[in-house]
């Protein structure tokens, strides 16, 4: 989906991330991209199934005239953050309450304090917990997530049925092997 919007796409997976926690890794990713010469950076997560290419295209367009574009999520966070290099301050960025329910409000408050221009995308849901995933699947029964959950449930039933065939319902005793002490390595 992202590759269809006509811009560079850079994936920062675990192998490319630098830092000791989410805030430092996220900040470092923005810092690295600005150091490479990018003037505007948009970050999206992988936990917002309602995010579309249209949202990203809108964010790109609005970042041309605004210093910040933010897509608020229903839990108080953000599913998309677009920042212009002129607005980026690594120390402030890293200090935001990442992965907390007041993230959106803190980012907006900082932008207002510094009189930054902000564009808000529509409110979307993101999936942070198993409950979020199941609720989304229930509301969207034809989604890939819902179909995946159905497949997992079917697999669980199949395994349960196979195990009940292999292991009779009689009481059986499981014997665990004794565990040896750990090896001691001398340097």
QUINORKA-V718880 format. One record per helix or strand of 2 or more residues. SS is the DSSP state (H for helix, E for strand). FROM is the first residue (numbers start at 0). LEN is the number of residues. If there is no record, write none. Layout:
SS,FROM,LEN  SS,FROM,LEN
This chain:
H,1,4  H,21,14  E,39,5  H,52,11  E,67,6  E,77,7  H,84,3  H,89,6  H,102,11  E,117,3  H,129,10  H,143,23
